[in-house]
């Protein structure tokens, strides 16, 4: 979770320092070639969870929607042509719908309503569609389709986030291919689902390969789909590199900024690449690299340093990335030519793996690594042999620390987090100190490496697309219904009493709120589509309220079905009086628990 917060900050810095992407103006269709009447610009929309291939729209601008019919079911393509490109957008699927985005109109990333699919295939959402050869025998015509690593597809009617780094195939002057097209990375709903994936040719239905750029192409003949916040950046060709690289290897036992005159020098030598592998140690070392960086053109250069430990980076004697831990990024204006640099990497703790990476992007040049590939393998805090918790026939329950991101970019450590994972890949984290359902996620369960590798720090990391709900109390006593919701449990008003496992393996948490005892069962239902929460009470619950949800925009889409910022749904059964109110600039859904002995509701996403 720490890494997700840091990566989010780095993404914001990209925009702040002028390395921002181009945003497609969706006030009209002028970005696209003329197409059929099935493509429109609207202001907002929602899907029907019961009715297939239905999106209901409202007038306005900002959303591109495809509403195919018998007479109009055309595809759409951009006037913009591209080679290497970064693409970022949000999309919404109708129930049972199907579409796809083709990079250069050649290589398709599949969009599909794959909600609830346990083991996805290449044709599911986020998959790379298969290639096709009509000359092959039946059953062998399709080949080289790639499924996403896990299914993190949301429910119809919810906005989903797609982020693609694409690098085009290259050709020589004679039209001979030198390198394959490549998806450097594809993230769906914040989860990495493809990495460094080469394509030997166009996917089915794509244009033939060539050295010519191609348009962004979206399928429009398979069902309703919508898009918003489409951003892209196109790059030219060019490779940046480090020159005259040397290193010094010191021994150290402190994370403090080193005084090199007082450290023991182990070795110094030329370095063929920027890599931590000039030492075999997994701690107690400091590596200082010096060399030159060649700027191809004058302009702003953005440096992104990922160091599993402590590091700093300076260029032309300017401290660009100050001494700090893990990931840092910033930009600097450089003239064309060579510039001297210095980079320090220091690490004392052996419980997490070594890792040192330095990325750069510049004028018309895509983001690229300046380090050796093996210097930053494994991803984040995972070691070369990560400790991953999987699934059993019954739910898996794990207690650990959990770092929860706050809106201001800071983090809150849940010190008694209880995480529960199920075989249908719906998981959650419960905070027993506040009776809060803090996180839900779809995908794999936990990376427990930080808990058990060496000394560790006791934390675990969710392995899926995480929806952060909150770490503030969800069941409290209010003096009156319009009172402000407290940010922490009142002293003496709450006592956690542990949990019991049912015969099905799901835990039921028990705690006291004032004079009431609450039995709180949270479990996966409907084959990986819903998390159900069932609250039973004993004793006096006068003045006790449950906050079911909060958000900027809460809308009732059907009887008892509420959309929360179109990020997830909450289903509340008939007969429950829901209190809808505004507080501190946000909308909230409350229930007066004193009216009911039992309350059951579901979260869908």
BAVO-47519 format. One record per residue (C-alpha): x, y, z; residue in one letter. Coordinates in steps of 0.02 Angstrom, whole numbers, plus 50000, padded with zeros to 5 digits. Each point is the difference from the previous one (the first is absolute). Example, Ala and Ser with C-alpha at 12.3 -4.5 7.8 and 13.67 -1.06 7.14 Angstrom:
BEGIN
> 50615, 49775, 50390, A
> 50069, 50172, 49967, S
// end
This chain:
BEGIN
> 50000, 50000, 50000, X
> 50146, 50117, 50036, X
> 50058, 49978, 49822, X
> 49828, 50038, 49930, X
> 49996, 50164, 50095, X
> 50175, 50047, 49940, X
> 49961, 49955, 49819, X
> 49844, 50107, 50010, X
> 50105, 50147, 50060, X
> 50124, 49972, 49859, X
> 49857, 50002, 49874, X
> 49941, 50167, 50068, X
> 50177, 50068, 49987, X
> 50004, 49954, 49816, X
> 49859, 50123, 49972, X
> 50074, 50133, 50113, X
> 50165, 50003, 49908, X
> 49933, 50015, 49824, X
> 50018, 49819, 49945, X
> 49811, 49991, 49993, X
> 49902, 49906, 49870, X
> 49883, 50073, 49870, X
> 49818, 49992, 50051, X
> 49870, 49959, 49869, X
> 49865, 50134, 49990, X
> 49834, 49909, 50017, X
> 49891, 50152, 49976, X
> 49973, 49931, 49823, X
> 50064, 49862, 49884, X
> 50131, 50105, 49912, X
> 50143, 49891, 50065, X
> 49932, 49854, 49899, X
> 49971, 49959, 49818, X
> 49817, 50010, 49947, X
> 49903, 49846, 50053, X
> 49826, 49931, 50023, X
> 49862, 50073, 50108, X
> 50034, 49871, 50135, X
> 50141, 50110, 50069, X
> 49943, 50151, 50101, X
> 50061, 50126, 50128, X
> 49897, 50002, 50161, X
> 50015, 50071, 50175, X
> 49973, 49846, 50109, X
> 49930, 49825, 49993, X
> 49961, 49845, 50100, X
> 49982, 49815, 49964, X
> 49862, 49879, 50046, X
> 50065, 49852, 50102, X
> 49852, 49894, 49946, X
> 49976, 50044, 49817, X
> 50130, 49949, 49870, X
> 50090, 50130, 49894, X
> 49912, 50151, 50072, X
> 50076, 50171, 50038, X
> 49885, 50144, 50045, X
> 50071, 50171, 49960, X
> 49972, 50182, 50046, X
> 50036, 50149, 49889, X
> 50163, 50094, 50021, X
> 50183, 49982, 49955, X
> 50155, 49911, 50063, X
> 49951, 49819, 49965, X
> 50019, 49904, 49836, X
> 49870, 49862, 49987, X
> 49963, 49863, 49875, X
> 49817, 49950, 49986, X
> 49992, 49877, 49854, X
> 49839, 49949, 49917, X
> 49943, 49898, 49851, X
> 50036, 50143, 49878, X
> 50152, 50078, 50082, X
> 50142, 49898, 50076, X
> 50157, 50084, 49934, X
> 50174, 50000, 50072, X
> 50089, 50163, 50035, X
> 50180, 50055, 49974, X
> 50101, 50154, 50042, X
> 50066, 50128, 49878, X
> 50157, 49994, 50106, X
> 50130, 49872, 49940, X
> 50128, 49927, 50118, X
> 50147, 49886, 50023, X
> 50070, 49990, 50176, X
> 49864, 50060, 50116, X
> 49940, 50008, 50180, X
> 49810, 49990, 50015, X
> 49892, 50026, 50153, X
> 49810, 50003, 50008, X
> 49844, 49947, 50093, X
> 49868, 49886, 49926, X
> 49831, 49931, 50049, X
> 49925, 49837, 49938, X
> 49815, 49959, 49983, X
> 49945, 49830, 50066, X
> 50050, 49864, 49876, X
> 50090, 50124, 49887, X
> 50159, 49981, 49897, X
> 50124, 50121, 49921, X
> 50186, 50023, 49974, X
> 50135, 50132, 49980, X
> 50124, 49975, 49858, X
> 50169, 50088, 50014, X
> 50052, 50060, 49826, X
> 49839, 49912, 49944, X
> 50105, 49840, 50010, X
> 50012, 49932, 50177, X
> 49843, 49975, 50103, X
> 49977, 50017, 50187, X
> 49834, 49915, 50036, X
> 49858, 50088, 50092, X
> 49863, 49885, 50062, X
> 49875, 49984, 50141, X
> 50104, 49870, 50094, X
> 49927, 50039, 50170, X
> 50013, 49849, 50113, X
> 50110, 49893, 49885, X
> 50119, 49904, 50112, X
> 50134, 49943, 49876, X
> 50006, 50122, 49853, X
> 50049, 49956, 49822, X
> 50070, 50106, 49859, X
> 49824, 50050, 49950, X
> 49959, 50070, 50172, X
> 50019, 50181, 50051, X
> 50182, 50056, 49989, X
> 50052, 49851, 49895, X
> 50105, 50018, 49842, X
> 49892, 49926, 49865, X
> 50065, 49852, 49900, X
> 50082, 50007, 49829, X
> 49915, 49911, 49855, X
> 50061, 49901, 49850, X
> 49861, 49943, 49882, X
> 50120, 49882, 49909, X
> 50021, 49890, 50154, X
> 49893, 49848, 50040, X
> 49840, 50019, 50097, X
> 50035, 50018, 50185, X
> 50172, 50073, 49965, X
> 49954, 50162, 49912, X
> 50005, 50102, 50160, X
> 50165, 50013, 50094, X
> 50103, 50111, 50117, X
> 49857, 50072, 50102, X
> 50053, 50058, 50174, X
> 49888, 49998, 50153, X
> 50020, 50133, 50135, X
> 50095, 49943, 50154, X
> 49840, 50010, 50101, X
> 49822, 50059, 49976, X
> 49976, 50173, 50077, X
> 49852, 50049, 49891, X
> 49864, 50101, 50088, X
> 49812, 49983, 49987, X
> 49903, 50077, 49855, X
> 49961, 50182, 50030, X
> 50161, 50037, 50096, X
> 50143, 50101, 49929, X
> 50158, 49899, 49973, X
> 50176, 50067, 49975, X
> 50115, 49939, 49861, X
> 50182, 50052, 49980, X
> 50108, 49938, 49855, X
> 50183, 50026, 49955, X
> 50020, 49946, 49819, X
> 50157, 49994, 49892, X
> 49979, 49974, 49813, X
> 50089, 49873, 49891, X
> 50156, 50067, 49913, X
> 50055, 49973, 49820, X
> 50156, 50038, 49897, X
> 50003, 50099, 49837, X
> 49958, 49842, 49903, X
> 49840, 49967, 50099, X
> 50076, 49855, 50096, X
> 49942, 49989, 50181, X
> 50135, 50030, 50128, X
> 49898, 49984, 50159, X
> 49824, 49948, 50048, X
> 49866, 50113, 50067, X
> 49996, 49994, 50189, X
> 49883, 50040, 50142, X
> 50124, 50063, 50129, X
> 49861, 49995, 50129, X
> 49811, 49997, 50014, X
> 49914, 50045, 50163, X
> 49814, 49969, 50026, X
> 49921, 50084, 50151, X
> 50173, 50031, 50071, X
> 50058, 49820, 49984, X
> 50141, 49946, 49884, X
> 49926, 49868, 49883, X
> 50132, 49995, 49861, X
> 50185, 50043, 49999, X
> 50129, 50000, 49859, X
> 49886, 49902, 49884, X
> 50062, 49984, 49821, X
> 49879, 49977, 49855, X
> 50067, 49908, 49848, X
> 49867, 50078, 49891, X
> 49827, 50082, 49996, X
> 49860, 49925, 50102, X
> 49843, 49938, 49911, X
> 49915, 50137, 49901, X
> 50150, 50117, 50009, X
> 50085, 50090, 49856, X
> 50159, 49923, 49926, X
> 50163, 50049, 50082, X
> 50111, 50134, 49923, X
> 50112, 50143, 50051, X
> 49855, 50121, 49977, X
> 49911, 50070, 50152, X
> 49818, 49953, 50026, X
> 49845, 50068, 50085, X
> 49922, 49958, 50166, X
> 49856, 49885, 49952, X
> 49850, 49950, 50108, X
> 49877, 49862, 49960, X
> 49820, 50057, 49990, X
> 49906, 49849, 49932, X
> 49992, 49886, 50152, X
> 49904, 50098, 50131, X
> 49986, 50161, 50101, X
> 50157, 50072, 50076, X
> 50050, 50173, 50061, X
> 50164, 50095, 50023, X
> 50055, 50157, 50091, X
> 50162, 50085, 50054, X
> 50097, 49937, 49849, X
> 50181, 50056, 50013, X
> 50149, 49953, 49893, X
> 50179, 50043, 49961, X
> 50087, 49960, 49836, X
> 50188, 49979, 49992, X
> 50130, 50010, 49865, X
> 50150, 49887, 49987, X
> 50157, 50016, 50104, X
> 50099, 49913, 50136, X
> 50083, 50083, 50148, X
> 50146, 49925, 50092, X
> 50131, 50020, 50135, X
> 50184, 50015, 49956, X
> 50167, 49991, 50090, X
> 49918, 49909, 50145, X
> 50101, 49959, 50156, X
> 49952, 49942, 50174, X
> 50067, 49998, 50179, X
> 49944, 49865, 50123, X
> 50003, 50044, 50186, X
> 49951, 49906, 50157, X
> 49873, 50086, 50114, X
> 49885, 49956, 50145, X
> 49896, 50160, 50005, X
> 49858, 50067, 49891, X
> 50061, 50177, 50031, X
> 50077, 50097, 49856, X
> 50178, 49936, 49994, X
> 50162, 50090, 50028, X
> 50102, 49905, 49872, X
> 50165, 50050, 50082, X
> 49948, 49900, 50154, X
> 49936, 49846, 49908, X
> 50103, 49849, 49955, X
> 50028, 49992, 49810, X
> 49980, 49821, 49940, X
> 50027, 50026, 49814, X
> 49993, 50126, 49859, X
> 50000, 49962, 49814, X
> 49919, 50032, 49832, X
> 49817, 49947, 49987, X
> 49933, 49931, 49835, X
> 49822, 50039, 50058, X
> 49907, 50089, 50139, X
> 49961, 49853, 50115, X
> 50005, 49954, 50184, X
> 50079, 49835, 49947, X
> 50175, 50073, 50012, X
> 49981, 49937, 50179, X
> 49936, 49832, 50060, X
> 49946, 50069, 50169, X
> 49818, 50012, 50050, X
> 50033, 50138, 50127, X
> 50135, 50102, 50089, X
> 50060, 50084, 49839, X
> 50005, 50167, 49912, X
> 50028, 50012, 49812, X
> 50049, 50166, 49922, X
> 49989, 50010, 49810, X
> 50074, 50140, 49896, X
> 49994, 50029, 49812, X
> 49924, 50101, 49860, X
> 49824, 50011, 49931, X
> 49977, 50047, 49817, X
> 49852, 50113, 49961, X
> 49951, 49979, 49816, X
> 49908, 50166, 49994, X
> 49981, 50151, 50112, X
> 49844, 49995, 50107, X
> 49920, 49934, 50159, X
> 50057, 49828, 50056, X
> 49901, 49903, 50129, X
> 50099, 49881, 50112, X
> 49912, 49864, 50100, X
> 50109, 49906, 50125, X
> 49941, 49839, 50081, X
> 50118, 49944, 50138, X
> 49958, 49859, 50120, X
> 50083, 50089, 50145, X
> 50073, 50176, 50004, X
> 50068, 50103, 49855, X
> 50033, 50170, 49925, X
> 50033, 50063, 49824, X
> 50082, 50159, 49941, X
> 50044, 50063, 49828, X
> 50122, 50140, 49956, X
> 50028, 50015, 50189, X
> 49816, 50042, 50027, X
> 49909, 49895, 50130, X
> 49852, 49944, 49894, X
> 49938, 49854, 50107, X
> 50048, 50027, 50183, X
> 50052, 49861, 50117, X
> 49846, 49898, 50039, X
> 49922, 49827, 50001, X
> 49919, 49902, 49858, X
> 49931, 50097, 49853, X
> 50032, 50181, 49949, X
> 49974, 50100, 49840, X
> 50032, 50176, 49935, X
> 50042, 50093, 49840, X
> 50141, 50114, 49946, X
> 50039, 50104, 49845, X
> 50157, 49938, 49911, X
> 50095, 50069, 49852, X
> 50046, 49883, 49859, X
> 50158, 49900, 50037, X
> 50082, 49909, 50146, X
> 49962, 50036, 50182, X
> 50090, 49929, 50151, X
> 49898, 49907, 50130, X
> 50021, 49914, 50167, X
> 49884, 49868, 50076, X
> 50009, 49923, 50173, X
> 49913, 49838, 50048, X
> 50009, 49947, 50183, X
> 49921, 49851, 50086, X
> 50020, 49926, 50173, X
> 49846, 49888, 50019, X
> 50009, 49822, 49930, X
> 49814, 49958, 50018, X
> 49954, 50071, 49830, X
> 50093, 49974, 49836, X
> 50125, 50117, 49919, X
> 49932, 50106, 49860, X
> 50062, 50154, 49908, X
> 49917, 50080, 49850, X
> 50015, 50166, 49910, X
> 49877, 50050, 49864, X
> 50000, 50154, 49889, X
> 49888, 50079, 49871, X
> 50038, 50155, 49898, X
> 49949, 50107, 49852, X
> 49904, 49885, 49882, X
> 50085, 49848, 50078, X
> 49905, 49865, 50093, X
> 50035, 49950, 50179, X
> 50143, 49875, 50004, X
> 50112, 49913, 50124, X
> 50180, 50054, 50025, X
> 50036, 49850, 50113, X
> 50034, 49819, 49958, X
> 49836, 49899, 49996, X
> 50059, 49882, 50137, X
> 50031, 50147, 50117, X
> 49813, 50026, 50032, X
> 49916, 49831, 49988, X
> 49860, 49930, 50106, X
> 49895, 50158, 50018, X
> 49988, 50104, 50157, X
> 50030, 49915, 50166, X
> 49986, 49824, 49931, X
> 50159, 49900, 50013, X
> 50067, 49883, 49869, X
> 49903, 49864, 50092, X
> 49847, 50094, 50063, X
> 49890, 49928, 50137, X
> 49827, 50000, 49924, X
> 49843, 49943, 50088, X
> 49880, 49906, 49888, X
> 49831, 49921, 50024, X
> 49935, 49844, 50084, X
> 49831, 49917, 49985, X
> 49942, 50108, 50145, X
> 50041, 50185, 50024, X
> 50175, 50049, 50053, X
> 50014, 50118, 50150, X
> 50160, 50100, 50032, X
> 50042, 50130, 50131, X
> 50132, 50131, 49959, X
> 50040, 50185, 49987, X
> 49923, 50086, 49850, X
> 50049, 50170, 49929, X
> 49842, 50091, 49947, X
> 50016, 50152, 49883, X
> 49915, 50160, 50058, X
> 49931, 50135, 49882, X
> 50143, 50121, 50043, X
> 50130, 49876, 49939, X
> 50051, 49946, 50174, X
> 49972, 49826, 50069, X
> 49912, 49925, 50149, X
> 50068, 49837, 50068, X
> 49864, 49878, 50052, X
> 50092, 49911, 50139, X
> 49876, 49857, 50026, X
> 49938, 49974, 49822, X
> 49909, 49836, 49970, X
> 50000, 49951, 49816, X
> 49888, 49863, 49931, X
> 50020, 49919, 49829, X
> 49885, 49883, 49908, X
> 50023, 49878, 49857, X
> 49885, 50104, 49889, X
> 50130, 50141, 50016, X
> 49897, 50124, 50097, X
> 50099, 50061, 50151, X
> 49985, 50128, 50137, X
> 50088, 50081, 50148, X
> 49909, 50035, 50163, X
> 50066, 50125, 50128, X
> 49947, 49935, 50172, X
> 50053, 50162, 50085, X
> 49859, 50095, 49912, X
> 49885, 49862, 49936, X
> 50036, 50064, 49824, X
> 49996, 49900, 49840, X
> 50157, 50090, 49942, X
> 50041, 49918, 49832, X
> 49925, 49881, 49874, X
> 50091, 49934, 49850, X
> 49980, 49880, 49855, X
> 50149, 49894, 49950, X
> 50130, 49899, 50093, X
> 50013, 50008, 50189, X
> 50156, 50065, 50090, X
> 50185, 50026, 49980, X
> 50065, 49962, 50174, X
> 50184, 50023, 49958, X
> 50019, 50156, 50110, X
> 49934, 49897, 50147, X
> 50110, 49848, 49991, X
> 50155, 50039, 49895, X
> 50140, 50026, 50124, X
> 49950, 50119, 50138, X
> 49860, 50077, 49897, X
> 49885, 50142, 50052, X
> 49841, 49901, 50032, X
> 49901, 50067, 49852, X
> 49913, 49912, 49857, X
> 49954, 50061, 49825, X
> 49837, 49961, 49905, X
> 50027, 49913, 49833, X
> 49858, 50071, 49897, X
> 49900, 50154, 49954, X
> 49966, 50080, 50169, X
> 49851, 50108, 50043, X
> 50039, 50102, 50156, X
> 49842, 50032, 50101, X
> 50067, 50083, 50157, X
> 50079, 49975, 50170, X
> 49881, 50107, 50100, X
> 49864, 49924, 50113, X
> 49847, 49938, 49907, X
> 49888, 49966, 50152, X
> 49984, 50139, 50130, X
> 49878, 50081, 50119, X
> 49936, 50174, 49947, X
> 49910, 50124, 50110, X
> 49890, 50044, 49851, X
> 49984, 49939, 49822, X
> 50078, 50157, 49923, X
> 50152, 49998, 50117, X
> 50171, 49996, 49916, X
> 50070, 49825, 49981, X
> 50151, 49975, 50116, X
> 50170, 49963, 49927, X
> 50048, 49883, 50141, X
> 49916, 49889, 50127, X
> 49951, 50091, 50160, X
> 50102, 49940, 50148, X
> 49908, 49867, 50100, X
> 49860, 49981, 49871, X
> 50071, 49853, 49901, X
> 50080, 49834, 50045, X
> 50055, 49866, 49877, X
> 49968, 49820, 50056, X
> 50084, 49898, 49863, X
> 49924, 49888, 49867, X
> 49933, 49824, 49976, X
> 50014, 49893, 49844, X
> 49841, 49922, 49935, X
> 49989, 49826, 49926, X
> 50025, 50080, 49829, X
> 50162, 50082, 50059, X
> 49939, 50180, 49996, X
> 50034, 50104, 50156, X
> 49868, 50091, 50101, X
> 50073, 50148, 50095, X
> 49928, 50048, 50168, X
> 50010, 50167, 50090, X
> 49905, 50110, 50122, X
> 49932, 50173, 49954, X
> 49938, 50087, 50157, X
> 49863, 49881, 50065, X
> 49986, 49893, 49841, X
> 50096, 49845, 49948, X
> 50028, 49986, 49813, X
> 50033, 49838, 49903, X
> 50076, 50051, 49832, X
> 50021, 49870, 49862, X
> 50084, 50051, 49836, X
> 50011, 49872, 49860, X
> 50005, 49976, 49811, X
> 49837, 49950, 49915, X
> 49935, 49970, 49823, X
> 50159, 49922, 49932, X
> 50120, 50143, 50013, X
> 49882, 50145, 49964, X
> 49952, 50065, 50172, X
> 50062, 50025, 50176, X
> 49857, 49978, 50122, X
> 49998, 50078, 50173, X
> 49875, 49935, 50129, X
> 49987, 50094, 50165, X
> 49901, 49930, 50146, X
> 49979, 50090, 50165, X
> 49956, 49958, 50178, X
> 49954, 50128, 50133, X
> 49955, 50184, 49994, X
> 50057, 50090, 49841, X
> 49915, 50167, 50032, X
> 50090, 50135, 49900, X
> 50113, 49874, 49912, X
> 50019, 50031, 49812, X
> 50087, 49905, 49862, X
> 50085, 50096, 49859, X
> 49978, 49890, 49847, X
> 50092, 50111, 49876, X
> 50066, 50173, 49964, X
> 50051, 50087, 49838, X
> 49992, 50154, 49893, X
> 49852, 49935, 49900, X
> 49881, 49867, 50064, X
> 49856, 49956, 49885, X
> 49863, 49870, 50018, X
> 50001, 49907, 49834, X
> 49865, 49873, 50041, X
> 49896, 49957, 50152, X
> 50127, 49986, 50142, X
> 50150, 50001, 49880, X
> 50113, 50150, 50026, X
> 50149, 50051, 49893, X
> 50143, 50075, 50101, X
> 50098, 50118, 49884, X
> 49975, 49865, 49866, X
> 50143, 49907, 50084, X
> 49893, 49869, 50087, X
> 49819, 49958, 50041, X
> 49915, 49966, 50164, X
> 49841, 49896, 50004, X
> 49884, 50029, 50148, X
> 49850, 49885, 50025, X
> 49819, 50058, 49999, X
> 49928, 50053, 50167, X
> 50156, 50091, 50056, X
> 49981, 50189, 50023, X
> 50156, 50080, 49927, X
> 50050, 50173, 50059, X
> 50080, 50101, 49861, X
> 50090, 50155, 50059, X
> 50144, 50120, 49964, X
> 50141, 50028, 50123, X
> 50167, 50088, 49981, X
> 49971, 50020, 49813, X
> 49966, 49815, 49971, X
> 49844, 49895, 49980, X
> 49968, 49859, 50125, X
> 49881, 49853, 50019, X
> 49953, 49959, 50179, X
> 49886, 49876, 50088, X
> 49929, 50021, 50175, X
> 50050, 49831, 50072, X
> 49884, 50017, 50150, X
> 49855, 49961, 49881, X
> 50067, 49831, 49948, X
> 50067, 49844, 50083, X
> 50086, 49950, 49839, X
> 50064, 50088, 49843, X
> 50070, 49916, 49845, X
> 50068, 50093, 49849, X
> 50117, 49964, 49854, X
> 50144, 50090, 49916, X
> 50016, 49973, 49812, X
> 50148, 50059, 49896, X
// end
